[in-house]
Amino acid sequence: MGTLIIQIRSGTMMNMDVNVMVKLAEAAVEKGHDVKIFGYGEGIMAIKEGQEPKRFPNVGKSLEELAKKGVETSVCETCAYARGVKRGEEIEGASVGSLTNNLSVMVSEGDRMITLAR
Amino acid sequence: MAESIVVLVNKPPYGTEEAFAGLRLSLAMLVSGVVGRSTCILIGDGTMNAVASQDPEVIEMPSNVEAVTDLEDFEGEVYCVEEDFKGRLDGAEVIPNVQMISWERAREIIKEHDLVTTF
């Protein structure tokens, strides 16, 4: 089994990139692969606690469920702070990390990387 | 397990943050010391990031010239597809640590890496 890295750079609403991310992660986990998700740029919004979208899937809840299955989710601290998202405001099982400390390790452990961005 | 990553930059330097973000990602991989090789290839509109005379102070934006030259400090390779550059900015002075290459060479470099991401 391999390790899939998903780099997400789209926000949580207005397009379906994060929904594709969740489906990809779920499918990979189901097949026995390790999945690691890194949010960069607008992609950091996926881990913000308190998401309450009406009629659309709740990405935060999905990531919490994926975390229980071992999916590691981290986001860029610089990008998060730039958007007013502080450490401590993340959903259960996710972390505000950094490119240098988190994505680099994910990359070194990864077999494939999928980039979702606009 | 990946030992290398190549960052393809196809967005222009300003108007979106994408190119800057890609260059910074590449730098972070080198700074981490965890990833052995992190390479940038400027393609398409992304080749405009190679122009030495960028002056982003006028729009109060961070400099993509700095983002490119910072890579040199960590021995990061930065390539630019010459035919894409010439089609847009023939004759413009290029940042010194950027190496012009053909598309054929770009494809070879991409194949040398374990992971690819695009900005």
gemmi code that builds the backbone of each chain (N, CA, C; Angstrom):
import gemmi

chains = {
    "A": [
        ("MET", (0.838, -1.201, 0.000), (0.000, 0.000, 0.000), (0.875, 1.254, 0.000)),
        ("GLY", (0.337, 2.324, -0.549), (1.140, 3.526, -0.686), (0.645, 4.685, 0.153)),
        ("THR", (1.341, 5.794, -0.001), (0.951, 7.012, 0.702), (0.592, 8.080, -0.314)),
        ("LEU", (-0.637, 8.567, -0.207), (-1.131, 9.609, -1.108), (-1.124, 10.947, -0.378)),
        ("ILE", (-0.530, 11.935, -1.015), (-0.575, 13.302, -0.483), (-1.545, 14.091, -1.340)),
        ("ILE", (-2.454, 14.775, -0.678), (-3.352, 15.674, -1.403), (-3.035, 17.095, -0.969)),
        ("GLN", (-2.625, 17.901, -1.939), (-2.389, 19.316, -1.666), (-3.640, 20.068, -2.138)),
        ("ILE", (-4.299, 20.735, -1.192), (-5.524, 21.457, -1.547), (-5.262, 22.972, -1.440)),
        ("ARG", (-5.570, 23.682, -2.521), (-5.354, 25.128, -2.508), (-6.643, 25.917, -2.764)),
        ("SER", (-7.762, 25.208, -2.840), (-9.048, 25.887, -3.037), (-9.767, 26.003, -1.703)),
        ("GLY", (-10.635, 27.004, -1.590), (-11.419, 27.200, -0.377), (-12.541, 26.176, -0.272)),
        ("THR", (-13.339, 26.327, 0.782), (-14.347, 25.299, 1.063), (-15.639, 25.470, 0.265)),
        ("MET", (-15.884, 26.646, -0.257), (-17.133, 26.885, -0.974), (-16.828, 27.440, -2.372)),
        ("MET", (-17.876, 27.515, -3.196), (-17.826, 28.116, -4.538), (-17.243, 27.214, -5.615)),
        ("ASN", (-16.562, 26.134, -5.210), (-16.188, 25.113, -6.191), (-16.098, 23.784, -5.442)),
        ("MET", (-15.917, 22.707, -6.159), (-16.018, 21.377, -5.537), (-14.670, 20.725, -5.255)),
        ("ASP", (-13.591, 21.506, -5.303), (-12.269, 20.909, -5.097), (-12.160, 20.199, -3.744)),
        ("VAL", (-12.671, 20.844, -2.686), (-12.558, 20.198, -1.363), (-13.432, 18.949, -1.280)),
        ("ASN", (-14.553, 18.962, -2.000), (-15.421, 17.783, -2.003), (-14.742, 16.622, -2.734)),
        ("VAL", (-14.050, 16.961, -3.818), (-13.265, 15.947, -4.544), (-12.158, 15.413, -3.633)),
        ("MET", (-11.535, 16.337, -2.893), (-10.479, 15.938, -1.944), (-10.998, 14.902, -0.953)),
        ("VAL", (-12.158, 15.170, -0.384), (-12.745, 14.247, 0.602), (-13.031, 12.899, -0.034)),
        ("LYS", (-13.636, 12.918, -1.219), (-13.975, 11.649, -1.891), (-12.716, 10.857, -2.243)),
        ("LEU", (-11.696, 11.552, -2.727), (-10.422, 10.890, -3.049), (-9.817, 10.260, -1.801)),
        ("ALA", (-9.806, 11.034, -0.716), (-9.225, 10.543, 0.535), (-9.998, 9.324, 1.034)),
        ("GLU", (-11.314, 9.406, 1.011), (-12.139, 8.284, 1.472), (-11.874, 7.026, 0.639)),
        ("ALA", (-11.797, 7.221, -0.678), (-11.577, 6.073, -1.567), (-10.204, 5.454, -1.338)),
        ("ALA", (-9.196, 6.297, -1.155), (-7.840, 5.784, -0.934), (-7.742, 5.044, 0.391)),
        ("VAL", (-8.365, 5.613, 1.431), (-8.352, 4.956, 2.751), (-9.054, 3.608, 2.666)),
        ("GLU", (-10.163, 3.595, 1.957), (-10.928, 2.352, 1.805), (-10.093, 1.262, 1.151)),
        ("LYS", (-9.196, 1.673, 0.251), (-8.335, 0.695, -0.434), (-7.075, 0.367, 0.372)),
        ("GLY", (-6.960, 0.938, 1.556), (-5.848, 0.603, 2.435), (-4.634, 1.507, 2.348)),
        ("HIS", (-4.760, 2.602, 1.621), (-3.622, 3.525, 1.501), (-3.592, 4.529, 2.649)),
        ("ASP", (-2.408, 5.040, 2.918), (-2.284, 6.162, 3.851), (-2.565, 7.445, 3.082)),
        ("VAL", (-3.238, 8.377, 3.729), (-3.541, 9.659, 3.083), (-3.109, 10.805, 3.986)),
        ("LYS", (-2.451, 11.762, 3.382), (-2.048, 12.964, 4.116), (-2.499, 14.174, 3.308)),
        ("ILE", (-3.153, 15.106, 3.980), (-3.706, 16.279, 3.295), (-2.988, 17.525, 3.797)),
        ("PHE", (-2.586, 18.387, 2.854), (-1.977, 19.664, 3.246), (-2.735, 20.806, 2.589)),
        ("GLY", (-3.203, 21.739, 3.404), (-3.910, 22.920, 2.917), (-2.964, 24.099, 2.768)),
        ("TYR", (-2.979, 24.696, 1.590), (-2.077, 25.818, 1.264), (-2.936, 26.905, 0.628)),
        ("GLY", (-2.591, 28.156, 0.867), (-3.424, 29.241, 0.325), (-4.845, 29.140, 0.857)),
        ("GLU", (-5.820, 29.302, -0.041), (-7.234, 29.226, 0.378), (-7.585, 27.854, 0.956)),
        ("GLY", (-6.766, 26.865, 0.661), (-7.016, 25.504, 1.124), (-6.986, 25.339, 2.633)),
        ("ILE", (-6.482, 26.347, 3.333), (-6.425, 26.234, 4.806), (-7.815, 26.261, 5.421)),
        ("MET", (-8.805, 26.805, 4.709), (-10.144, 26.975, 5.282), (-10.822, 25.643, 5.597)),
        ("ALA", (-10.347, 24.569, 4.974), (-10.970, 23.258, 5.189), (-10.912, 22.807, 6.638)),
        ("ILE", (-9.916, 23.291, 7.394), (-9.786, 22.803, 8.779), (-10.390, 23.766, 9.796)),
        ("LYS", (-11.010, 24.839, 9.334), (-11.597, 25.814, 10.275), (-12.785, 25.175, 10.999)),
        ("GLU", (-12.761, 25.270, 12.308), (-13.869, 24.718, 13.084), (-15.131, 25.563, 12.874)),
        ("GLY", (-16.275, 24.969, 13.147), (-17.525, 25.719, 13.122), (-18.138, 25.909, 11.745)),
        ("GLN", (-17.714, 25.135, 10.754), (-18.313, 25.260, 9.416), (-19.767, 24.785, 9.467)),
        ("GLU", (-20.669, 25.587, 8.937), (-22.093, 25.219, 8.916), (-22.712, 25.523, 7.555)),
        ("PRO", (-22.254, 24.852, 6.501), (-22.838, 25.114, 5.188), (-24.261, 24.571, 5.087)),
        ("LYS", (-25.149, 25.354, 4.515), (-26.526, 24.888, 4.314), (-26.616, 24.222, 2.946)),
        ("ARG", (-27.149, 23.022, 2.916), (-27.399, 22.249, 1.695), (-26.125, 21.665, 1.062)),
        ("PHE", (-24.939, 22.112, 1.495), (-23.700, 21.565, 0.920), (-23.016, 20.650, 1.940)),
        ("PRO", (-22.182, 19.729, 1.468), (-21.470, 18.848, 2.400), (-20.585, 19.651, 3.361)),
        ("ASN", (-20.475, 19.178, 4.599), (-19.637, 19.838, 5.598), (-18.235, 19.229, 5.553)),
        ("VAL", (-17.314, 19.955, 4.941), (-15.950, 19.447, 4.747), (-15.242, 19.253, 6.087)),
        ("GLY", (-15.484, 20.160, 7.014), (-14.867, 20.037, 8.333), (-15.246, 18.734, 9.001)),
        ("LYS", (-16.535, 18.420, 8.962), (-17.010, 17.153, 9.560), (-16.389, 15.952, 8.849)),
        ("SER", (-16.322, 16.038, 7.525), (-15.724, 14.929, 6.756), (-14.265, 14.720, 7.138)),
        ("LEU", (-13.534, 15.824, 7.315), (-12.120, 15.699, 7.691), (-11.973, 15.140, 9.100)),
        ("GLU", (-12.911, 15.489, 9.988), (-12.873, 14.918, 11.337), (-13.064, 13.402, 11.270)),
        ("GLU", (-13.974, 12.970, 10.420), (-14.202, 11.528, 10.253), (-12.979, 10.847, 9.652)),
        ("LEU", (-12.374, 11.517, 8.670), (-11.168, 10.952, 8.049), (-10.016, 10.874, 9.046)),
        ("ALA", (-9.940, 11.871, 9.925), (-8.873, 11.861, 10.945), (-8.998, 10.623, 11.825)),
        ("LYS", (-10.232, 10.234, 12.130), (-10.454, 9.033, 12.962), (-9.968, 7.773, 12.244)),
        ("LYS", (-9.884, 7.860, 10.914), (-9.395, 6.715, 10.128), (-7.900, 6.836, 9.824)),
        ("GLY", (-7.259, 7.806, 10.452), (-5.811, 7.928, 10.310), (-5.320, 8.942, 9.299)),
        ("VAL", (-6.241, 9.674, 8.693), (-5.810, 10.683, 7.717), (-5.261, 11.908, 8.447)),
        ("GLU", (-4.029, 12.262, 8.089), (-3.368, 13.415, 8.701), (-3.680, 14.659, 7.870)),
        ("THR", (-4.177, 15.700, 8.532), (-4.439, 16.959, 7.820), (-3.716, 18.096, 8.519)),
        ("SER", (-2.965, 18.841, 7.731), (-2.239, 19.979, 8.262), (-2.355, 21.130, 7.262)),
        ("VAL", (-2.197, 22.351, 7.741), (-2.269, 23.493, 6.823), (-1.113, 24.448, 7.093)),
        ("CYS", (-0.885, 25.312, 6.138), (0.184, 26.314, 6.210), (-0.184, 27.402, 7.226)),
        ("GLU", (0.676, 27.581, 8.217), (0.427, 28.566, 9.262), (0.404, 29.996, 8.712)),
        ("THR", (1.351, 30.309, 7.833), (1.415, 31.660, 7.266), (0.125, 31.994, 6.526)),
        ("CYS", (-0.367, 31.017, 5.751), (-1.613, 31.212, 4.997), (-2.804, 31.346, 5.954)),
        ("ALA", (-2.794, 30.558, 7.023), (-3.900, 30.586, 7.982), (-3.954, 31.919, 8.708)),
        ("TYR", (-2.806, 32.357, 9.202), (-2.777, 33.628, 9.939), (-3.120, 34.796, 9.016)),
        ("ALA", (-2.716, 34.697, 7.762), (-3.041, 35.758, 6.793), (-4.551, 35.893, 6.615)),
        ("ARG", (-5.254, 34.786, 6.838), (-6.708, 34.779, 6.650), (-7.464, 34.848, 7.971)),
        ("GLY", (-6.751, 35.114, 9.050), (-7.391, 35.290, 10.348), (-7.739, 33.999, 11.051)),
        ("VAL", (-7.194, 32.882, 10.568), (-7.444, 31.591, 11.225), (-6.249, 31.289, 12.123)),
        ("LYS", (-6.534, 31.172, 13.404), (-5.455, 31.000, 14.373), (-5.364, 29.546, 14.845)),
        ("ARG", (-4.178, 29.208, 15.343), (-4.006, 27.892, 15.955), (-5.005, 27.766, 17.114)),
        ("GLY", (-5.671, 26.653, 17.214), (-6.707, 26.485, 18.241), (-8.101, 26.601, 17.641)),
        ("GLU", (-8.167, 27.083, 16.402), (-9.470, 27.207, 15.729), (-9.677, 26.071, 14.714)),
        ("GLU", (-8.814, 25.089, 14.762), (-8.912, 23.998, 13.807), (-9.847, 22.891, 14.319)),
        ("ILE", (-10.377, 22.124, 13.408), (-11.244, 21.005, 13.760), (-10.443, 19.905, 14.455)),
        ("GLU", (-11.156, 19.002, 15.091), (-10.523, 17.870, 15.773), (-9.720, 17.030, 14.773)),
        ("GLY", (-8.490, 16.741, 15.128), (-7.680, 15.850, 14.296), (-6.873, 16.536, 13.223)),
        ("ALA", (-7.002, 17.859, 13.094), (-6.214, 18.609, 12.104), (-5.264, 19.555, 12.834)),
        ("SER", (-4.277, 20.054, 12.120), (-3.333, 20.952, 12.785), (-2.915, 22.096, 11.873)),
        ("VAL", (-2.589, 23.224, 12.509), (-1.964, 24.336, 11.780), (-0.464, 24.088, 11.848)),
        ("GLY", (0.127, 23.787, 10.706), (1.553, 23.448, 10.665), (2.306, 24.379, 9.749)),
        ("SER", (3.198, 23.831, 8.946), (3.950, 24.680, 8.014), (4.465, 23.856, 6.842)),
        ("LEU", (4.856, 24.575, 5.798), (5.470, 23.916, 4.639), (6.739, 23.186, 5.065)),
        ("THR", (7.550, 23.898, 5.847), (8.864, 23.376, 6.194), (8.792, 22.170, 7.131)),
        ("ASN", (7.892, 22.245, 8.121), (7.846, 21.171, 9.119), (6.868, 20.053, 8.779)),
        ("ASN", (5.827, 20.354, 8.019), (4.788, 19.349, 7.796), (4.744, 18.850, 6.359)),
        ("LEU", (4.609, 19.785, 5.403), (4.517, 19.325, 4.009), (5.795, 18.610, 3.579)),
        ("SER", (6.942, 19.111, 4.015), (8.200, 18.472, 3.614), (8.245, 17.005, 4.072)),
        ("VAL", (7.764, 16.743, 5.287), (7.751, 15.363, 5.789), (6.750, 14.525, 5.000)),
        ("MET", (5.582, 15.151, 4.726), (4.588, 14.435, 3.910), (5.191, 14.053, 2.558)),
        ("VAL", (5.880, 15.025, 1.940), (6.491, 14.780, 0.620), (7.490, 13.630, 0.711)),
        ("SER", (8.313, 13.649, 1.759), (9.346, 12.609, 1.885), (8.735, 11.224, 2.102)),
        ("GLU", (7.517, 11.203, 2.639), (6.854, 9.914, 2.890), (5.890, 9.525, 1.771)),
        ("GLY", (5.686, 10.424, 0.819), (4.647, 10.220, -0.184), (5.079, 9.387, -1.381)),
        ("ASP", (4.121, 8.686, -1.940), (4.349, 7.954, -3.192), (3.734, 8.687, -4.375)),
        ("ARG", (2.626, 9.379, -4.124), (1.957, 10.170, -5.152), (1.437, 11.457, -4.537)),
        ("MET", (1.414, 12.519, -5.334), (0.816, 13.769, -4.870), (-0.237, 14.218, -5.875)),
        ("ILE", (-1.400, 14.550, -5.346), (-2.450, 15.145, -6.175), (-2.635, 16.585, -5.724)),
        ("THR", (-2.611, 17.503, -6.680), (-2.806, 18.919, -6.377), (-4.190, 19.339, -6.841)),
        ("LEU", (-4.975, 19.891, -5.935), (-6.297, 20.412, -6.290), (-6.266, 21.920, -6.128)),
        ("ALA", (-6.406, 22.631, -7.245), (-6.309, 24.091, -7.217), (-7.021, 24.662, -8.426)),
        ("ARG", (-7.298, 25.938, -8.381), (-7.927, 26.647, -9.518), (-6.920, 27.550, -10.193)),
    ],
    "B": [
        ("MET", (8.018, 6.424, -1.060), (8.863, 7.443, -0.409), (9.506, 8.335, -1.471)),
        ("ALA", (9.275, 9.612, -1.367), (9.793, 10.528, -2.382), (11.055, 11.241, -1.897)),
        ("GLU", (11.999, 11.379, -2.787), (13.225, 12.110, -2.458), (13.304, 13.439, -3.193)),
        ("SER", (12.364, 13.641, -4.106), (12.445, 14.875, -4.905), (11.053, 15.329, -5.338)),
        ("ILE", (10.956, 16.642, -5.540), (9.694, 17.216, -6.017), (10.015, 18.306, -7.041)),
        ("VAL", (9.225, 18.361, -8.086), (9.380, 19.441, -9.064), (8.115, 20.297, -9.037)),
        ("VAL", (8.336, 21.595, -8.965), (7.235, 22.557, -8.925), (7.137, 23.222, -10.300)),
        ("LEU", (6.049, 22.972, -10.987), (5.823, 23.630, -12.274), (5.040, 24.911, -12.026)),
        ("VAL", (5.576, 26.024, -12.462), (4.896, 27.309, -12.280), (4.408, 27.781, -13.639)),
        ("ASN", (3.094, 27.820, -13.809), (2.548, 28.289, -15.092), (1.702, 29.556, -14.962)),
        ("LYS", (1.741, 30.142, -13.757), (1.007, 31.396, -13.548), (1.983, 32.577, -13.573)),
        ("PRO", (1.539, 33.739, -14.056), (2.412, 34.921, -14.087), (2.707, 35.420, -12.671)),
        ("PRO", (3.686, 36.314, -12.531), (4.135, 36.701, -11.190), (3.118, 37.487, -10.355)),
        ("TYR", (2.276, 38.267, -10.954), (1.357, 39.096, -10.164), (-0.067, 38.952, -10.709)),
        ("GLY", (-1.023, 39.370, -9.885), (-2.423, 39.185, -10.267), (-3.033, 38.023, -9.514)),
        ("THR", (-2.232, 36.980, -9.318), (-2.591, 35.902, -8.403), (-1.349, 35.606, -7.561)),
        ("GLU", (-1.573, 34.904, -6.459), (-0.471, 34.595, -5.550), (0.185, 33.266, -5.908)),
        ("GLU", (-0.360, 32.593, -6.923), (0.037, 31.218, -7.214), (1.547, 31.043, -7.418)),
        ("ALA", (2.138, 31.868, -8.284), (3.557, 31.694, -8.604), (4.422, 31.884, -7.362)),
        ("PHE", (4.136, 32.916, -6.600), (4.876, 33.174, -5.361), (4.760, 31.975, -4.416)),
        ("ALA", (3.533, 31.468, -4.300), (3.283, 30.328, -3.412), (4.072, 29.094, -3.865)),
        ("GLY", (4.149, 28.876, -5.158), (4.898, 27.733, -5.680), (6.385, 27.860, -5.411)),
        ("LEU", (6.911, 29.061, -5.627), (8.337, 29.291, -5.387), (8.671, 29.119, -3.907)),
        ("ARG", (7.778, 29.594, -3.050), (7.992, 29.463, -1.602), (7.883, 28.002, -1.157)),
        ("LEU", (6.974, 27.270, -1.771), (6.862, 25.844, -1.442), (8.175, 25.133, -1.793)),
        ("SER", (8.701, 25.445, -2.966), (9.948, 24.819, -3.396), (11.078, 25.138, -2.419)),
        ("LEU", (11.132, 26.402, -1.990), (12.162, 26.821, -1.028), (11.999, 26.079, 0.294)),
        ("ALA", (10.767, 25.979, 0.760), (10.511, 25.319, 2.048), (10.969, 23.863, 2.032)),
        ("MET", (10.816, 23.195, 0.893), (11.258, 21.810, 0.808), (12.773, 21.734, 1.003)),
        ("LEU", (13.498, 22.677, 0.413), (14.954, 22.691, 0.551), (15.371, 23.063, 1.966)),
        ("VAL", (14.704, 24.072, 2.534), (15.035, 24.535, 3.888), (14.824, 23.410, 4.900)),
        ("SER", (13.807, 22.605, 4.678), (13.467, 21.544, 5.640), (14.602, 20.544, 5.815)),
        ("GLY", (15.378, 20.344, 4.761), (16.436, 19.342, 4.819), (15.904, 17.924, 4.714)),
        ("VAL", (14.596, 17.793, 4.575), (13.963, 16.466, 4.521), (13.856, 15.977, 3.086)),
        ("VAL", (13.661, 16.914, 2.167), (13.495, 16.569, 0.758), (14.816, 16.852, 0.040)),
        ("GLY", (15.355, 15.827, -0.597), (16.682, 15.933, -1.176), (16.802, 16.909, -2.338)),
        ("ARG", (15.790, 16.941, -3.185), (15.874, 17.791, -4.370), (14.520, 18.465, -4.609)),
        ("SER", (14.540, 19.766, -4.759), (13.320, 20.521, -5.044), (13.636, 21.482, -6.180)),
        ("THR", (12.961, 21.309, -7.267), (13.284, 22.027, -8.497), (12.071, 22.798, -9.002)),
        ("CYS", (12.321, 23.977, -9.550), (11.237, 24.766, -10.155), (11.426, 24.830, -11.665)),
        ("ILE", (10.341, 24.663, -12.385), (10.385, 24.899, -13.832), (9.302, 25.911, -14.175)),
        ("LEU", (9.711, 27.001, -14.782), (8.775, 28.042, -15.197), (8.316, 27.727, -16.620)),
        ("ILE", (7.014, 27.627, -16.784), (6.456, 27.289, -18.098), (5.319, 28.250, -18.435)),
        ("GLY", (4.974, 28.330, -19.705), (3.845, 29.168, -20.111), (3.957, 30.575, -19.554)),
        ("ASP", (2.834, 31.120, -19.036), (2.869, 32.464, -18.446), (3.793, 32.540, -17.232)),
        ("GLY", (4.077, 31.381, -16.651), (4.987, 31.341, -15.499), (6.406, 31.756, -15.846)),
        ("THR", (6.751, 31.742, -17.137), (8.105, 32.156, -17.525), (8.349, 33.638, -17.228)),
        ("MET", (7.251, 34.395, -17.076), (7.412, 35.828, -16.775), (7.987, 36.063, -15.378)),
        ("ASN", (7.985, 35.020, -14.547), (8.625, 35.122, -13.237), (10.146, 35.224, -13.347)),
        ("ALA", (10.682, 34.920, -14.523), (12.136, 34.950, -14.719), (12.657, 36.345, -15.067)),
        ("VAL", (11.768, 37.286, -15.278), (12.195, 38.629, -15.697), (12.880, 39.365, -14.546)),
        ("ALA", (14.092, 39.851, -14.799), (14.892, 40.477, -13.742), (14.360, 41.845, -13.325)),
        ("SER", (13.679, 42.533, -14.209), (13.302, 43.931, -13.941), (11.952, 44.095, -13.248)),
        ("GLN", (11.419, 43.034, -12.654), (10.144, 43.154, -11.931), (10.274, 44.186, -10.800)),
        ("ASP", (9.259, 45.025, -10.645), (9.278, 46.048, -9.594), (7.953, 46.021, -8.836)),
        ("PRO", (7.753, 45.009, -8.011), (6.453, 44.854, -7.344), (6.192, 45.855, -6.236)),
        ("GLU", (7.191, 46.669, -5.895), (6.958, 47.688, -4.861), (5.835, 48.627, -5.274)),
        ("VAL", (5.699, 48.854, -6.568), (4.669, 49.800, -7.037), (3.259, 49.265, -6.765)),
        ("ILE", (3.127, 47.965, -6.608), (1.807, 47.408, -6.273), (1.801, 46.817, -4.853)),
        ("GLU", (2.858, 47.128, -4.115), (2.962, 46.729, -2.706), (2.792, 45.220, -2.514)),
        ("MET", (3.425, 44.479, -3.421), (3.372, 43.021, -3.338), (4.782, 42.469, -3.067)),
        ("PRO", (4.866, 41.292, -2.454), (6.188, 40.685, -2.286), (6.824, 40.361, -3.636)),
        ("SER", (8.140, 40.326, -3.654), (8.871, 40.189, -4.912), (9.066, 38.741, -5.329)),
        ("ASN", (8.644, 38.439, -6.538), (8.910, 37.098, -7.065), (10.363, 36.965, -7.508)),
        ("VAL", (11.045, 38.087, -7.739), (12.484, 38.011, -8.022), (13.201, 37.469, -6.789)),
        ("GLU", (12.827, 38.011, -5.635), (13.420, 37.498, -4.386), (13.091, 36.032, -4.187)),
        ("ALA", (11.847, 35.674, -4.506), (11.426, 34.275, -4.327), (12.246, 33.344, -5.216)),
        ("VAL", (12.622, 33.837, -6.401), (13.454, 33.030, -7.316), (14.905, 33.001, -6.836)),
        ("THR", (15.428, 34.172, -6.458), (16.847, 34.228, -6.064), (17.092, 33.547, -4.716)),
        ("ASP", (16.095, 33.572, -3.833), (16.250, 32.883, -2.542), (16.540, 31.399, -2.735)),
        ("LEU", (16.026, 30.831, -3.809), (16.242, 29.406, -4.070), (17.724, 29.096, -4.295)),
        ("GLU", (18.437, 30.077, -4.843), (19.866, 29.894, -5.124), (20.649, 29.648, -3.826)),
        ("ASP", (20.210, 30.322, -2.748), (20.914, 30.183, -1.463), (20.889, 28.751, -0.954)),
        ("PHE", (19.902, 27.983, -1.383), (19.788, 26.595, -0.936), (20.043, 25.617, -2.099)),
        ("GLU", (20.742, 26.131, -3.104), (21.111, 25.328, -4.277), (19.908, 24.743, -4.995)),
        ("GLY", (18.798, 25.486, -4.928), (17.606, 25.070, -5.663), (17.756, 25.376, -7.143)),
        ("GLU", (17.353, 24.436, -7.975), (17.449, 24.639, -9.427), (16.181, 25.338, -9.921)),
        ("VAL", (16.376, 26.368, -10.744), (15.236, 27.053, -11.357), (15.450, 27.069, -12.868)),
        ("TYR", (14.509, 26.483, -13.570), (14.599, 26.419, -15.028), (13.438, 27.193, -15.647)),
        ("CYS", (13.656, 27.638, -16.871), (12.624, 28.371, -17.597), (12.584, 27.843, -19.036)),
        ("VAL", (11.417, 27.496, -19.502), (11.313, 26.982, -20.870), (11.471, 28.159, -21.849)),
        ("GLU", (12.560, 28.102, -22.590), (12.977, 29.238, -23.404), (11.951, 29.623, -24.462)),
        ("GLU", (11.375, 28.606, -25.112), (10.443, 28.963, -26.195), (9.187, 29.653, -25.655)),
        ("ASP", (8.749, 29.273, -24.453), (7.604, 29.935, -23.834), (7.964, 31.373, -23.446)),
        ("PHE", (9.181, 31.541, -22.923), (9.648, 32.872, -22.520), (9.759, 33.795, -23.737)),
        ("LYS", (10.412, 33.286, -24.784), (10.631, 34.114, -25.971), (9.322, 34.498, -26.647)),
        ("GLY", (8.334, 33.630, -26.543), (7.033, 33.937, -27.124), (6.307, 35.066, -26.416)),
        ("ARG", (6.748, 35.359, -25.196), (6.101, 36.405, -24.404), (6.968, 37.631, -24.210)),
        ("LEU", (8.269, 37.406, -23.946), (9.133, 38.510, -23.519), (10.513, 38.418, -24.145)),
        ("ASP", (10.577, 38.182, -25.402), (11.881, 38.020, -26.050), (12.735, 39.264, -25.825)),
        ("GLY", (13.959, 39.047, -25.337), (14.895, 40.155, -25.143), (14.958, 40.673, -23.722)),
        ("ALA", (14.021, 40.277, -22.875), (14.044, 40.751, -21.492), (15.185, 40.095, -20.728)),
        ("GLU", (15.783, 40.867, -19.811), (16.873, 40.332, -18.990), (16.303, 39.312, -17.994)),
        ("VAL", (17.068, 38.235, -17.811), (16.596, 37.127, -16.979), (17.360, 37.100, -15.648)),
        ("ILE", (16.680, 36.730, -14.579), (17.305, 36.574, -13.257), (18.471, 35.588, -13.381)),
        ("PRO", (19.658, 35.948, -12.831), (20.873, 35.165, -13.084), (20.788, 33.674, -12.766)),
        ("ASN", (20.082, 33.279, -11.690), (20.087, 31.846, -11.348), (19.032, 31.032, -12.091)),
        ("VAL", (18.401, 31.647, -13.081), (17.419, 30.910, -13.892), (18.103, 30.383, -15.149)),
        ("GLN", (17.982, 29.089, -15.370), (18.588, 28.478, -16.557), (17.531, 28.231, -17.627)),
        ("MET", (17.827, 28.717, -18.831), (16.903, 28.483, -19.947), (17.071, 27.051, -20.474)),
        ("ILE", (15.951, 26.406, -20.707), (15.983, 25.034, -21.225), (14.906, 24.864, -22.304)),
        ("SER", (15.030, 23.789, -23.034), (14.014, 23.460, -24.040), (12.888, 22.663, -23.379)),
        ("TRP", (11.763, 22.497, -24.079), (10.675, 21.658, -23.559), (11.132, 20.204, -23.418)),
        ("GLU", (11.989, 19.798, -24.356), (12.501, 18.421, -24.300), (13.267, 18.190, -22.994)),
        ("ARG", (14.130, 19.152, -22.670), (14.900, 19.044, -21.420), (13.970, 19.142, -20.207)),
        ("ALA", (12.946, 19.991, -20.296), (11.990, 20.127, -19.186), (11.317, 18.780, -18.900)),
        ("ARG", (10.946, 18.090, -19.955), (10.300, 16.781, -19.766), (11.256, 15.792, -19.083)),
        ("GLU", (12.536, 15.856, -19.477), (13.527, 14.969, -18.846), (13.662, 15.283, -17.358)),
        ("ILE", (13.715, 16.561, -17.032), (13.873, 16.974, -15.620), (12.664, 16.527, -14.814)),
        ("ILE", (11.482, 16.692, -15.380), (10.263, 16.260, -14.670), (10.344, 14.766, -14.363)),
        ("LYS", (10.817, 13.997, -15.346), (10.915, 12.541, -15.159), (11.925, 12.161, -14.070)),
        ("GLU", (12.892, 13.037, -13.841), (13.918, 12.751, -12.821), (13.359, 12.858, -11.398)),
        ("HIS", (12.195, 13.475, -11.242), (11.637, 13.727, -9.908), (10.543, 12.714, -9.551)),
        ("ASP", (10.378, 12.534, -8.236), (9.379, 11.578, -7.749), (7.969, 12.177, -7.730)),
        ("LEU", (7.850, 13.434, -7.337), (6.537, 14.075, -7.228), (6.506, 15.357, -8.045)),
        ("VAL", (5.320, 15.695, -8.511), (5.130, 16.920, -9.304), (3.948, 17.688, -8.738)),
        ("THR", (4.081, 19.002, -8.640), (2.928, 19.835, -8.304), (2.958, 21.068, -9.195)),
        ("THR", (1.796, 21.651, -9.390), (1.680, 22.760, -10.342), (1.071, 23.996, -9.686)),
        ("PHE", (1.614, 25.139, -9.996), (1.082, 26.417, -9.514), (0.834, 27.344, -10.686)),
    ],
}
model = gemmi.Model(1)
for chain_id, residues in chains.items():
    chain = gemmi.Chain(chain_id)
    for i, (resn, *xyz) in enumerate(residues, 1):
        res = gemmi.Residue()
        res.name, res.seqid = resn, gemmi.SeqId(i, " ")
        for name, pos in zip(("N", "CA", "C"), xyz):
            atom = gemmi.Atom()
            atom.name, atom.element = name, gemmi.Element(name[0])
            atom.pos, atom.b_iso = gemmi.Position(*pos), 0.0
            res.add_atom(atom)
        chain.add_residue(res)
    model.add_chain(chain)
structure = gemmi.Structure()
structure.add_model(model)
structure.setup_entities()
